[in-house]
Amino acid sequence: MKLLMVSPDDNVAIALGNLSPGQVAAVQGGNQKLIIDGDVPQGHKVAMLSMEEGEEIVKAGIIIGVLCQGVKKGAHIHVHNLRSKYL
C-alpha cells in the first residue's frame, strides 16, 4: 500500500512514501487505487477525488482546512493549495 486513508469520511489519503507523477498507488482503508498527479512527499496528503476551490479537506474524520484552488483526483494537497482552519 502506498496511501493510507484514516477514516471513511476522509477526502484525502496520506502518502506512505514518496510518490511520483503517473504512479498508481493503492489506498489502504479505501480499497481503491489512484493515479498520482505530481510529486507527493512522504507524509503529505493526496486528493481522493477532484475538488473545487472552497471545498473543505477532511483528514482523520476532521475538517483541517479549505482548498485555495481546485485540484484533480490524485493531486498533492499541502500549503500551496490548502488554507488551514486552525489559524
N, C-alpha and C positions, 0 to 999 in steps of 0.2 A: 504494500500500500504506500502511496506517495502523498496522500492527503488525508486529513482527519477532520470529520465533521462531528463536533462535540455533541450537539443537540439536534433532534429532527426539525426544530424550528429555525435553525441557522440558515442564512443565505450566503455564507462564506465557509470555506474549509481552510485548515491550516496546513501549509507545506511542511512535510516531514523531512525534506531535504531540498537542496537547490533544484529548481525546475527551469527548463529551457523552452523557448517558443516551439510549438508544434508537438511537444512531448505529450503522450497520452498518459494520464495519471489516474489510477484507481482511487476511489474515495472510500475510506474505512468509515463505517457508520452511515453511509448514504447509499451503498450498493449501486454505484454508478461510476462512470468514467468521464473525465473532462479532457479536452484538448487545451493545453496551456497557451495563452495568448500573451507572450512576452516573458522576460526573465522574472522569476519569483525566488527570492532568497528563502532559505530555510527559516521557518517560524512565522513567515508572513502569510497574509490572507489571500485567498483566491475566490473570485465570484462564482457561485454555483449556478447563476442564471444571469442573463442580460438584465441590467437595471438602468433606470433613468436618474438624472441629476435630482437631488432632493429625497431620494429613497433612503430609508433607514437601513443600516447594516446591523445584522443580528449575529452575534458570536456567543456561543455557550448559553444560548437562550436569552441573552441580554442585548438590548439596543446599545451599541457602542458609539454610533456616530451616524452622520448623514453624508451621502455622496455629494461632492462638489461638481462632479461631471458624470455623464453616463458611462457605463462600462459594458463590455461584452462578457458573455459566459466564458470563464477561464482566465479572466484578466486579473492582474495583480491589484490588490486593494491595500493602500497604505496612505501615508500623509499627503501624497501628491494628488489624491482624489477623494480623500475622506476627511471630514471635519468632525472632531471629537464632540461628544455630548457632555464631556466632563470638564470643559473649560469655563 
